[in-house]
């Protein structure tokens, strides 16, 4: 249905005619470690035509944020609808039911309503690449059926370049792979998702498809690397002494291995990330194409998100776990074929936790009443509706003197305010995105902005659980 390297990846999207009384399906697609560096969010190079087409039909949220910029805490959060402090998950080791055994998850809400509920690939956390093909920290109560795809990317590890030889998941690493698309884990995952859609096309379903790319190692077939010439790739500019502008904790996601990076290596790393993103997008296109082929496009709500953002050299940082915009912000696209909003982008600040109550609301089934998220249905109907909820993102840091230092960051449409330690005793940050979209000027100690600091601090204190 699409020519791969023309670059014309096309799938025929749809004009909806379903009635509100019809039971709607949900296709829930999650990418791993994908920041907003994709075409529909304005990236000048990265080719993501299938995600872009979905955004043109649905509502693209410009200011959507994860609640913790790390895989397990974020996934446990949005799949339950609770913030990390509610489920007390702050690392990649704790399964959320240890702390909240009675939680009713997003997929469970649909199971209780009589839907067929399944996942393919990574929804809850498991380590990439070593746990590919396993259940990892999955939640058996959430799913009726699970599929754990495993491709040649799991077997080609001896070919992967890594800044830390022998380590891939947490280290910058990449591979322009031999072989065909359909040998890779994400292509197998797309095929298995399509198989489930074919099997369940005649009954209500909630099917979740979790892709692994562009998570490290950045692996994609060589043809995708060829789409991105190194001489066309530019590196982000980082001002001299930039680290002096904010508390030390703001930059502690930096990894020592990154001292090895040269500018040519940085470009190779970006090329690999871009290639992995476009490869993932091609698999998204295959899955979306199948909805129309099966004639279920008019009764299927589609969600596309990432679990958190990702640094690609901004602020001198790579990967995740910071409270800067690149790490906290996520792509979020929601398409309900029954809705025809006047515009297709929404500038309100929303959270990944909002997805659980939103999807339940859209299909007319009850969700738990104590969720930390809120239904975004009104924003899908009218993306410029009034909406006064900020977005909260947090991390935990450790150092030699204090076992844990917590960082909380609150985001409104104009500002981000961050505190490190109790009431900001270990540092504060304030950024005005109207004048400083790159977060280069910390206004927290600027006398002219103390009224804003006070307002943002009050907003933060209202949202967090100390």
Helices and strands as residue ranges (DSSP letters): E 25-31, G 39-41, H 49-57, E 59-65, H 71-80, H 84-87, G 96-98, H 106-112, E 116-121, G 140-142, E 145-147, G 152-154, G 157-159, E 161-162, E 173-177, G 181-183, H 185-200, E 205-210, E 218-221, H 222-225, G 230-232, G 242-245, G 248-251, G 256-260, H 263-293, G 297-299, E 300-306, E 311-312, G 314-316, E 318-319, H 325-328, E 329-335, E 345-351, H 354-363, H 377-381, E 391-397, E 405-411, E 415-420, G 422-424, E 428-432, G 447-449, H 450-463
